[in-house]
Amino acid sequence: MSGEPPTDPADERPQRRRPLDLRFTGRTLLHALVVGGIVGVAGALFFAGLEFTQRWLIEGIAGVDLMRARGERFLAPEAGRVFRPWLAVLLPALGGLAAGLLARLAPEISGGGGDAVIEAFHRGGHIRRRVAPLKAFAAVVALGAGGSGGREGPTMQVGGALGALLSGLVPATRRERRVLLLAGVAAGIAAVFRTPLGAALLAVEMPYRDDFESDALVPAILASVTAYAVVIALFGETTLFGVLPRFPLRPWQLPLFALLALPVALASVGFVAFLDAVRDAVARMPGPAWARPAAGGLAMGLVATLAVTVLGPPLGVPGNGLGLFGGGYGLAQLSLTGGGSLPSGWWIVALLAVLLLVKMATTALAAGSGMPVGDFAPSLVMGAVVGDAFGQAAALLLPHWQIQPAAFALVGMGTFYGGIARAPLSAVIIVSELAGSYDLLVPMMLSVAVAFVATRRWPLYPAQLRRRGLGGPRLAERARPRSAPKAAPQLEQPEGEQHGRGGPPEAAGDALPHPPGKREEDD
């Protein structure tokens, strides 16, 4: 006798594989559908509320004619506004003041929202319940008052917060909680951007600089599609920039698209550096933290109003916001479809360079001071302006190359954001969905790839980890910009502290994001 326990013959039988294992997958997908429906309704309300608020405040009271893209509005445009420059200066400050006071109830609503969502994801997927309504209300007020920023960043955080809220109402593991948070992010982007595939890809690319969260891909797609269906059922199906012309691929232009990545990368790095500088300056300001967004809004309103006052009359559009207030998609629309009031030749290249610098300044002042405005829309707009300027210059220098400056504007949009956001794949798909075609897929892939390498040391979201399974005990402190408010206490430690694939936290220090001003020296 060997002394070993007898073996049950049943143990030696081959295990039968279930045709469908829905214990985790089915439950999570069902929850993702629910998240998509809830976030779709919330996104539609946010979109409508923001347009009404902008119509009442920055457009109605200050008389600023916001430049909107063709598919961006659902209210009929109004005529006969009277431009009041002093109110255009003051309103963003008042919007920032209101947002700063609301941030006393939840400091994590300050800023665009993308970085806060990434940090919450790495902290276990917990977001406090009050964040969703406070962020939505603060963003509507700040953007409605003319804050230079987009609505996509706030809806990322609102969608992620609603996904986290649902995970707290149903039995959910840590893994499911994090997946539902990203599903909410995808739904939020799809609800206001109407790019369902790109939104899902961006949600799973955002948490990391050199990796993506594959577990969340299918739930993010389901949530994104559901939110998109809700929004188009309410507002109709359209693309942001309307119907654009076709852009045939001309192989001899591919070197130009590769070369485009260099000025776009330079501009995007300049934007991140400007943003970091504003955050550092604001952090050193005396006085209460809730007053800082008001100071940033005042500076932003002064710069934007001065530019509108100086540039508007010569262009024949006095009182036109020139894309400097709000998200600025109208400025990108101008780069894509042109306008009768724009100059020609090298004058338009100079004008676009000036508008780029002013948009960069106004966005950095607003977002860097803590106003709850997103950096997604301005990044696309600045990329479009750089691409248009490059395309116009190339057309002047190479008149026989059949160059379409609008094609370079579209490629510039994806290149600008895809590089600094460390999200190359989703940037390519989002811009293709915005254009309504994949004509520029190949040149955009080429340009984004070059910019992705060139901007490696300058991530837009410092909370991103390098890859999955890595974290550290000081993630929040090292990831948070120096000027950002202290986040609310979290319930879980970052991923690396769970001693998973990344090992013990002591070994994960290299993977932590670098704070602004202390970029990587070697990767």
C-alpha positions as CSV (number, residue, x, y, z in Angstrom):
1,M,0.0,0.0,0.0
2,S,1.4,3.4,-0.9
3,G,-0.5,5.3,1.8
4,E,-1.9,7.7,-0.8
5,P,-5.6,8.4,-0.7
6,P,-7.6,6.5,-3.3
7,T,-8.2,8.4,-6.5
8,D,-11.8,9.1,-7.5
9,P,-12.3,7.9,-11.1
10,A,-14.4,11.0,-11.7
11,D,-11.3,13.1,-11.2
12,E,-9.6,11.5,-14.1
13,R,-12.4,12.2,-16.5
14,P,-11.7,15.1,-18.9
15,Q,-13.5,18.2,-17.8
16,R,-16.4,19.3,-20.0
17,R,-16.0,22.9,-21.2
18,R,-19.1,25.0,-21.0
19,P,-20.2,26.3,-24.4
20,L,-20.7,29.7,-22.8
21,D,-19.3,30.9,-19.5
22,L,-21.5,33.8,-18.5
23,R,-20.7,34.0,-14.8
24,F,-18.5,37.0,-15.3
25,T,-18.8,38.0,-18.9
26,G,-22.6,37.9,-19.2
27,R,-23.2,39.8,-16.0
28,T,-20.6,42.5,-16.9
29,L,-21.9,42.9,-20.5
30,L,-25.5,43.3,-19.1
31,H,-24.2,46.0,-16.7
32,A,-22.3,47.7,-19.5
33,L,-25.5,47.9,-21.5
34,V,-27.3,49.5,-18.6
35,V,-24.3,51.9,-18.1
36,G,-24.5,52.9,-21.8
37,G,-28.2,53.7,-21.6
38,I,-27.8,55.8,-18.4
39,V,-24.8,57.6,-19.6
40,G,-26.4,58.2,-23.0
41,V,-29.4,59.9,-21.4
42,A,-27.0,61.9,-19.1
43,G,-24.8,62.9,-22.1
44,A,-27.8,64.1,-24.1
45,L,-29.0,66.2,-21.1
46,F,-25.5,67.6,-20.7
47,F,-25.2,68.4,-24.4
48,A,-28.6,70.2,-24.4
49,G,-28.1,71.9,-21.1
50,L,-24.7,73.2,-22.2
51,E,-26.1,74.7,-25.5
52,F,-28.9,76.4,-23.6
53,T,-26.5,77.8,-21.1
54,Q,-24.1,79.1,-23.7
55,R,-27.0,80.6,-25.6
56,W,-28.0,82.5,-22.4
57,L,-24.6,83.5,-21.0
58,I,-21.6,83.9,-23.4
59,E,-23.8,84.4,-26.5
60,G,-26.8,86.2,-25.1
61,I,-25.3,88.4,-22.4
62,A,-21.8,89.0,-23.8
63,G,-22.8,88.8,-27.4
64,V,-20.0,86.5,-28.5
65,D,-20.8,84.6,-31.6
66,L,-19.4,81.1,-30.8
67,M,-18.0,79.4,-33.8
68,R,-19.7,76.0,-33.9
69,A,-19.2,73.0,-36.2
70,R,-22.0,72.1,-38.6
71,G,-23.2,69.1,-36.6
72,E,-22.6,70.7,-33.2
73,R,-25.8,72.7,-32.5
74,F,-29.4,71.7,-32.3
75,L,-30.8,75.3,-31.6
76,A,-31.3,77.6,-34.5
77,P,-28.7,80.4,-34.6
78,E,-29.7,83.8,-33.5
79,A,-28.9,87.1,-35.2
80,G,-28.6,90.7,-34.0
81,R,-26.3,90.1,-31.0
82,V,-24.4,93.1,-29.6
83,F,-20.8,92.3,-28.6
84,R,-19.9,93.5,-25.1
85,P,-16.2,93.0,-24.6
86,W,-16.1,93.8,-20.9
87,L,-18.7,91.0,-20.3
88,A,-16.7,88.6,-22.5
89,V,-13.8,89.2,-20.1
90,L,-15.8,88.8,-16.9
91,L,-18.1,85.9,-17.7
92,P,-15.3,83.2,-17.8
93,A,-14.1,84.5,-14.4
94,L,-17.6,84.2,-12.9
95,G,-17.9,80.7,-14.4
96,G,-14.6,79.8,-12.9
97,L,-15.6,81.2,-9.5
98,A,-18.8,79.1,-9.5
99,A,-16.9,76.0,-10.5
100,G,-14.3,76.7,-7.8
101,L,-17.0,76.9,-5.1
102,L,-18.5,73.6,-6.3
103,A,-15.1,72.0,-6.1
104,R,-15.1,72.6,-2.4
105,L,-17.6,69.8,-2.2
106,A,-15.6,67.4,-4.4
107,P,-12.0,68.6,-5.2
108,E,-11.7,65.9,-7.9
109,I,-14.0,67.7,-10.2
110,S,-11.4,70.4,-10.9
111,G,-9.7,70.2,-14.3
112,G,-10.7,68.4,-17.4
113,G,-11.6,65.1,-15.9
114,G,-9.5,62.7,-17.9
115,D,-6.6,62.5,-15.4
116,A,-9.0,62.1,-12.5
117,V,-10.7,59.1,-14.2
118,I,-7.4,57.4,-14.9
119,E,-6.3,57.8,-11.3
120,A,-9.6,56.5,-10.0
121,F,-9.3,53.5,-12.4
122,H,-5.8,52.6,-11.0
123,R,-7.2,53.1,-7.4
124,G,-9.7,50.3,-7.8
125,G,-12.5,52.0,-9.8
126,H,-14.0,54.0,-6.9
127,I,-15.5,57.4,-7.6
128,R,-17.7,59.2,-5.1
129,R,-21.4,59.5,-5.9
130,R,-21.5,63.2,-5.7
131,V,-18.9,63.6,-8.5
132,A,-21.2,63.0,-11.4
133,P,-23.8,65.7,-10.7
134,L,-21.3,68.2,-9.4
135,K,-18.9,67.7,-12.4
136,A,-21.8,68.0,-14.9
137,F,-23.2,71.2,-13.3
138,A,-19.8,72.8,-12.8
139,A,-18.8,72.1,-16.4
140,V,-22.1,73.4,-17.8
141,V,-21.5,76.7,-15.9
142,A,-17.9,77.0,-16.8
143,L,-18.3,76.2,-20.5
144,G,-21.6,78.1,-20.7
145,A,-19.7,81.2,-19.4
146,G,-17.2,80.8,-22.3
147,G,-14.4,78.8,-20.7
148,S,-12.0,77.7,-23.4
149,G,-12.3,73.9,-23.3
150,G,-14.3,71.0,-24.5
151,R,-17.2,69.0,-23.1
152,E,-15.7,65.6,-23.8
153,G,-13.3,65.6,-20.8
154,P,-16.2,66.3,-18.3
155,T,-18.4,63.7,-19.9
156,M,-15.5,61.2,-19.5
157,Q,-15.6,61.8,-15.8
158,V,-19.3,61.9,-15.5
159,G,-19.6,58.6,-17.5
160,G,-16.9,57.0,-15.4
161,A,-18.6,58.1,-12.2
162,L,-22.0,56.7,-13.3
163,G,-20.3,53.4,-14.2
164,A,-18.7,53.3,-10.8
165,L,-22.0,54.2,-9.2
166,L,-23.7,51.2,-10.9
167,S,-20.9,48.9,-9.8
168,G,-21.7,49.9,-6.2
169,L,-25.4,49.1,-6.5
170,V,-24.9,45.5,-7.8
171,P,-22.6,42.7,-6.6
172,A,-19.3,43.5,-8.4
173,T,-15.7,42.5,-8.0
174,R,-12.8,44.9,-8.2
175,R,-12.2,43.8,-11.8
176,E,-15.9,44.4,-12.8
177,R,-15.8,47.8,-11.0
178,R,-12.8,49.0,-13.1
179,V,-14.4,47.6,-16.3
180,L,-17.7,49.4,-15.7
181,L,-15.8,52.6,-15.0
182,L,-14.2,52.4,-18.5
183,A,-17.5,51.4,-20.0
184,G,-18.9,54.6,-18.6
185,V,-16.0,56.6,-20.0
186,A,-16.6,55.1,-23.5
187,A,-20.4,55.9,-23.3
188,G,-19.7,59.5,-22.2
189,I,-17.4,60.1,-25.2
190,A,-19.8,58.5,-27.6
191,A,-22.7,60.5,-26.2
192,V,-21.2,63.9,-27.0
193,F,-18.8,63.0,-29.8
194,R,-20.9,60.4,-31.8
195,T,-17.9,58.3,-32.5
196,P,-18.8,54.9,-31.0
197,L,-15.8,52.8,-32.1
198,G,-13.3,55.5,-31.4
199,A,-14.8,56.2,-28.0
200,A,-14.5,52.5,-26.9
201,L,-10.9,52.3,-28.1
202,L,-10.0,55.6,-26.3
203,A,-11.5,54.3,-23.0
204,V,-9.3,51.2,-23.0
205,E,-6.2,53.1,-24.3
206,M,-6.4,56.0,-21.8
207,P,-5.2,54.2,-18.6
208,Y,-1.7,53.4,-19.9
209,R,1.0,55.0,-22.0
210,D,2.2,51.8,-23.7
211,D,-0.6,49.4,-23.2
212,F,-4.4,49.1,-23.1
213,E,-7.0,47.5,-20.9
214,S,-8.1,44.6,-23.0
215,D,-10.6,43.2,-20.4
216,A,-12.8,46.3,-20.9
217,L,-12.9,46.4,-24.7
218,V,-16.1,44.5,-25.3
219,P,-18.0,46.1,-22.4
220,A,-16.8,49.5,-23.6
221,I,-18.0,48.8,-27.1
222,L,-21.5,47.8,-25.9
223,A,-21.8,50.8,-23.6
224,S,-20.5,53.1,-26.4
225,V,-23.0,51.7,-29.0
226,T,-25.9,52.0,-26.5
227,A,-25.1,55.6,-25.6
228,Y,-24.6,56.5,-29.3
229,A,-28.0,54.9,-30.1
230,V,-29.7,57.0,-27.3
231,V,-28.2,60.2,-28.5
232,I,-29.0,59.8,-32.2
233,A,-32.5,58.8,-31.3
234,L,-32.9,62.2,-29.6
235,F,-30.8,64.5,-31.8
236,G,-30.5,62.6,-35.1
237,E,-27.6,61.0,-36.9
238,T,-24.9,63.4,-38.1
239,T,-21.2,63.8,-38.0
240,L,-19.6,66.7,-36.1
241,F,-18.3,68.5,-39.2
242,G,-21.1,67.6,-41.6
243,V,-20.4,66.1,-45.1
244,L,-16.7,66.7,-46.0
245,P,-15.2,66.2,-49.5
246,R,-13.4,63.0,-50.4
247,F,-9.6,62.9,-49.8
248,P,-8.1,60.5,-52.4
249,L,-4.8,58.9,-51.4
250,R,-1.9,60.3,-53.4
251,P,1.2,58.2,-52.5
252,W,3.7,61.0,-53.4
253,Q,2.2,63.1,-50.6
254,L,3.0,60.5,-47.8
255,P,6.4,62.1,-47.0
256,L,4.6,65.3,-46.4
257,F,2.2,63.7,-43.9
258,A,5.2,62.2,-42.1
259,L,6.8,65.6,-42.1
260,L,3.6,67.1,-40.7
261,A,4.0,65.1,-37.5
262,L,7.0,67.2,-36.6
263,P,5.3,70.7,-36.3
264,V,2.3,69.0,-34.8
265,A,4.4,67.3,-32.2
266,L,6.2,70.5,-31.4
267,A,2.9,72.4,-31.0
268,S,1.5,69.6,-28.8
269,V,4.6,69.5,-26.5
270,G,4.4,73.3,-26.3
271,F,0.7,73.0,-25.2
272,V,1.6,70.5,-22.5
273,A,4.5,72.6,-21.3
274,F,2.2,75.7,-21.2
275,L,-0.4,73.7,-19.3
276,D,2.2,72.5,-16.7
277,A,3.5,76.1,-16.3
278,V,0.0,77.4,-15.6
279,R,-0.6,74.7,-13.1
280,D,2.6,75.4,-11.3
281,A,1.9,79.2,-11.2
282,V,-1.6,78.7,-10.0
283,A,-0.4,76.3,-7.2
284,R,1.9,79.1,-5.9
285,M,-0.9,81.7,-5.9
286,P,-1.9,83.1,-2.5
287,G,-5.4,82.9,-1.4
288,P,-8.1,80.1,-1.3
289,A,-8.0,77.3,-3.8
290,W,-11.6,77.9,-4.9
291,A,-10.6,81.4,-6.2
292,R,-8.0,80.0,-8.6
293,P,-10.3,79.0,-11.4
294,A,-11.8,82.5,-11.3
295,A,-8.3,84.0,-11.8
296,G,-7.6,81.6,-14.6
297,G,-11.0,82.5,-16.2
298,L,-10.3,86.2,-15.9
299,A,-6.9,85.8,-17.7
300,M,-8.5,83.6,-20.3
301,G,-11.3,86.0,-20.9
302,L,-8.9,88.9,-21.3
303,V,-6.7,87.1,-23.8
304,A,-9.6,85.8,-25.9
305,T,-11.5,89.1,-25.9
306,L,-8.3,91.0,-26.9
307,A,-7.7,88.6,-29.8
308,V,-11.4,88.8,-30.9
309,T,-11.4,92.6,-30.8
310,V,-8.1,92.9,-32.8
311,L,-8.6,90.1,-35.3
312,G,-12.4,90.2,-35.8
313,P,-13.0,93.5,-37.6
314,P,-10.2,93.0,-40.2
315,L,-11.7,89.6,-41.0
316,G,-15.2,91.1,-41.3
317,V,-16.5,89.1,-38.4
318,P,-16.7,91.5,-35.4
319,G,-17.8,89.8,-32.2
320,N,-17.0,86.3,-33.6
321,G,-15.4,84.2,-31.0
322,L,-12.9,82.8,-33.6
323,G,-13.0,79.4,-31.7
324,L,-11.2,80.9,-28.7
325,F,-14.2,80.6,-26.4
326,G,-15.6,77.2,-25.7
327,G,-14.3,74.1,-27.5
328,G,-13.5,75.8,-30.7
329,Y,-14.8,73.2,-33.2
330,G,-15.9,76.1,-35.5
331,L,-12.3,77.0,-36.0
332,A,-11.6,73.4,-37.0
333,Q,-14.6,73.6,-39.3
334,L,-13.1,76.6,-40.9
335,S,-9.8,74.8,-41.4
336,L,-11.7,71.9,-43.1
337,T,-14.2,73.8,-45.3
338,G,-12.8,77.3,-45.5
339,G,-14.6,80.6,-45.3
340,G,-15.2,83.6,-47.5
341,S,-13.7,86.1,-45.0
342,L,-10.3,84.4,-44.7
343,P,-7.2,85.8,-46.4
344,S,-5.2,83.9,-48.9
345,G,-1.6,83.1,-49.6
346,W,0.9,83.4,-46.8
347,W,-1.5,85.7,-44.9
348,I,-3.7,82.7,-43.9
349,V,-0.6,80.8,-42.7
350,A,0.3,83.7,-40.5
351,L,-3.3,84.1,-39.2
352,L,-3.5,80.4,-38.4
353,A,-0.2,80.6,-36.5
354,V,-1.6,83.4,-34.4
355,L,-4.9,81.7,-33.7
356,L,-3.0,78.5,-32.7
357,L,-0.9,80.5,-30.1
358,V,-4.0,82.2,-28.7
359,K,-6.1,79.0,-28.5
360,M,-3.1,77.3,-26.7
361,A,-3.0,80.1,-24.2
362,T,-6.7,80.4,-23.5
363,T,-7.0,76.6,-23.0
364,A,-4.0,76.4,-20.8
365,L,-5.2,79.3,-18.6
366,A,-8.7,77.7,-18.3
367,A,-7.8,74.1,-17.7
368,G,-4.6,74.7,-15.9
369,S,-6.3,76.9,-13.3
370,G,-8.8,74.2,-12.4
371,M,-11.8,75.1,-14.5
372,P,-13.8,72.0,-15.3
373,V,-13.2,72.2,-19.0
374,G,-11.8,69.4,-21.2
375,D,-8.6,69.4,-23.2
376,F,-9.8,66.9,-25.8
377,A,-11.7,69.3,-28.1
378,P,-9.0,72.1,-27.9
379,S,-6.3,69.4,-28.8
380,L,-8.2,68.4,-31.9
381,V,-8.8,72.1,-32.9
382,M,-5.1,73.0,-32.4
383,G,-4.1,70.0,-34.4
384,A,-6.5,71.1,-37.2
385,V,-5.0,74.6,-37.2
386,V,-1.4,73.3,-37.4
387,G,-2.3,70.9,-40.1
388,D,-4.2,73.5,-42.1
389,A,-1.3,76.0,-41.9
390,F,1.1,73.2,-43.0
391,G,-1.1,72.3,-45.9
392,Q,-1.5,75.9,-47.0
393,A,2.2,76.4,-46.9
394,A,2.8,73.1,-48.8
395,A,0.3,74.1,-51.4
396,L,2.1,77.4,-52.0
397,L,5.5,75.8,-52.3
398,L,4.4,72.8,-54.3
399,P,1.5,74.0,-56.5
400,H,1.5,71.0,-58.8
401,W,1.2,68.3,-56.0
402,Q,-2.6,68.6,-55.8
403,I,-2.5,69.3,-52.1
404,Q,-5.7,69.6,-50.1
405,P,-5.0,71.6,-47.0
406,A,-8.2,70.2,-45.4
407,A,-6.6,66.7,-45.5
408,F,-3.7,67.9,-43.5
409,A,-6.0,69.6,-41.1
410,L,-7.8,66.3,-40.4
411,V,-4.5,64.4,-40.1
412,G,-3.2,67.1,-37.7
413,M,-6.3,66.6,-35.4
414,G,-5.5,62.9,-34.9
415,T,-1.7,63.5,-34.7
416,F,-1.9,66.2,-32.0
417,Y,-4.1,64.3,-29.6
418,G,-2.9,60.8,-30.4
419,G,0.7,61.7,-29.5
420,I,0.3,63.5,-26.1
421,A,-2.7,61.4,-25.0
422,R,-0.7,58.2,-25.8
423,A,-3.8,56.9,-27.6
424,P,-2.7,56.5,-31.3
425,L,-5.2,53.9,-32.4
426,S,-8.3,55.6,-31.0
427,A,-7.2,59.0,-32.3
428,V,-7.0,57.6,-35.8
429,I,-10.4,56.0,-35.6
430,I,-12.1,59.0,-33.9
431,V,-10.9,61.5,-36.6
432,S,-11.9,59.0,-39.3
433,E,-15.4,58.8,-37.8
434,L,-15.6,62.6,-37.5
435,A,-14.7,62.9,-41.2
436,G,-17.3,60.3,-42.1
437,S,-14.8,58.2,-44.1
438,Y,-11.5,56.4,-43.9
439,D,-9.9,58.1,-46.9
440,L,-7.0,59.4,-44.7
441,L,-6.5,56.3,-42.7
442,V,-3.0,55.5,-44.1
443,P,-1.5,59.0,-43.9
444,M,-3.0,59.5,-40.4
445,M,-1.5,56.2,-39.2
446,L,1.9,57.4,-40.5
447,S,1.7,60.8,-38.9
448,V,0.4,59.6,-35.6
449,A,3.1,57.0,-35.3
450,V,5.8,59.6,-35.8
451,A,4.2,62.0,-33.2
452,F,3.7,59.1,-30.8
453,V,7.4,58.6,-30.6
454,A,8.4,62.2,-30.7
455,T,6.1,63.2,-27.8
456,R,6.9,60.2,-25.6
457,R,8.2,62.3,-22.7
458,W,5.3,64.7,-22.6
459,P,2.0,62.9,-21.7
460,L,-1.1,64.9,-21.5
461,Y,-2.4,62.7,-18.6
462,P,0.3,62.3,-15.9
463,A,-1.8,59.6,-14.1
464,Q,-1.2,57.1,-16.9
465,L,0.9,54.1,-16.0
466,R,3.4,52.7,-18.5
467,R,1.8,49.4,-18.8
468,R,-0.6,47.0,-17.1
469,G,0.2,45.4,-13.7
470,L,2.4,48.2,-12.5
471,G,1.7,50.8,-9.8
472,G,3.1,52.0,-6.6
473,P,2.3,53.2,-3.1
474,R,2.7,56.8,-4.1
475,L,0.7,56.7,-7.3
476,A,-1.7,59.5,-6.6
477,E,1.0,61.8,-5.2
478,R,3.4,61.3,-8.1
479,A,0.8,61.3,-10.8
480,R,-1.2,64.3,-9.7
481,P,0.0,67.7,-11.1
482,R,1.5,69.9,-8.4
483,S,-1.4,72.3,-8.6
484,A,-4.2,69.8,-8.5
485,P,-6.3,69.6,-5.4
486,K,-5.9,66.7,-3.0
487,A,-8.2,63.9,-4.0
488,A,-10.7,62.4,-1.7
489,P,-9.6,59.3,0.2
490,Q,-9.7,56.2,-1.9
491,L,-10.8,52.7,-0.8
492,E,-8.2,50.6,-2.6
493,Q,-4.5,50.8,-3.4
494,P,-3.2,50.9,-7.0
495,E,-3.0,47.8,-9.1
496,G,0.7,47.2,-8.4
497,E,0.1,47.0,-4.6
498,Q,-2.0,43.9,-5.1
499,H,1.2,42.0,-5.9
500,G,-0.2,40.9,-9.2
501,R,1.7,40.6,-12.5
502,G,3.7,43.7,-11.7
503,G,5.2,42.3,-8.5
504,P,5.7,44.1,-5.2
505,P,5.3,47.9,-5.2
506,E,9.0,48.5,-4.5
507,A,9.7,47.2,-8.0
508,A,7.2,49.3,-9.7
509,G,8.6,52.8,-9.2
510,D,9.9,53.1,-12.7
511,A,6.4,52.7,-14.2
512,L,5.0,55.6,-12.4
513,P,4.0,58.7,-14.4
514,H,6.3,61.7,-14.2
515,P,4.9,64.9,-12.7
516,P,4.9,68.0,-14.9
517,G,8.4,69.6,-15.0
518,K,10.1,66.3,-14.4
519,R,9.8,64.5,-17.7
520,E,11.5,61.2,-18.4
521,E,15.2,61.5,-19.5
522,D,15.5,58.0,-20.9
523,D,12.9,55.4,-21.7
